[in-house]
Amino acid sequence: MEWIILGVLGFWLVASALGAVFVRNPVHSILFFLSSVIAISALFLSLGAELLAGLQLIIYAVAIVVFYVLVITTIPWEKVKRFEGIYKRELALSLPVLLVSLLAMGYMVYKGGLAEPVNLVKDNVRDLGKTLFTSYLFPFEVASVILLVAMIGAILLGRKEE
Amino acid sequence: MPIEKAYIILSIALFLIGLLGVIIRKNLITVLVSTEIMLNGVNLSLVAVDSWLGKVDGQVFSLFVITVAAAEVAVGLGLVVAIFRLKGYEGSSELTHLRD
């Protein structure tokens, strides 16, 4: 049963990611990206990470995708038309390299061993919160500073020059 | 083969698809979308290994990756809009001022 879920969701995920990379129109590319975000959230649910599935939907599917669409609406559309699509020569050069590296890394993962399981998590959200606010308290505060700096930077970059 | 290995292979494939998008796309906004796909692949592998080990540290890291992704989108899209306002184009092949 797990393998069927993984097969369906994995096919959906890879198909929508390939669509996001190869489709011409930027808005269609962002819609394909939204589809892949929903597939990843379903994969998180099937892996037992409920909190991250919810956060993935809230942050990616709502905040980031809406932000991309808003930025695209502010850019004049006829000037974007010149830069649609993909570079053909770079595609022909990079696709074999990436395929070979995918095969090599997949073979290594398939043949290699995994570490031994330590313990089983009963309540995902409770354990995650406890770990986040005890062992990882300092990185959590640093992440809040990163968000503040990014907000100030975005305001400074988006301001009109006078 | 445990199912987590299949998840890890899937996440490697997702990361390489995103890398392909960063290499071949012409539009700067879709280059940023491909970067998001790469970050999602990293998140997927972290959560898969976490589910195998039965711990929550990978999910905490995945939370930080989502935070950095949000910050990166804010600053990156601000840069794209600033480039477009200054120069009037946004193709990745015409941004060669540092090279020339």
Interface residues (C-beta under 8 A of the other chain):
Chain A: E2 W3 L6 G10 L13 V14 A17 L18 A20 V21 P26 S29 I30 F33 S36 V37 I40 L43 F44 L47 G48 A49 L51 L52 L55 Q56 I59 Y60 A63 I64 F67 Y68 V71 I72 T74 I75 K79 V80 R82 F83 E84 G85 I86 Y87 E90 L91 S94 L95 L98 S101 L102 M105 G106 V109 Y110 L114 A115 P117 V118 N119 L120 V121 N124 D127 L128 T131 L132 S135 Y136 P139 A143 I146 L147 V149 A150 M151 G153 A154 L157 G158
Chain B: M1 P2 I3 E4 K5 A6 Y7 I8 I9 L10 I12 A13 L14 L16 I17 G18 L19 L20 G21 I23 I24 R25 K26 N27 L28 I29 T30 L32 V33 S34 E36 I37 N40 N43 L44 V47 A48 V49 D50 S51 W52 L53 G54 K55 V56 D57 Q59 V60 S62 L63 F64 I66 T67 V68 A69 A70 A71 E72 V73 A74 V75 L77 G78 L79 V80 V81 A82 F84 G88 Y89 E90 G91 S92 S93
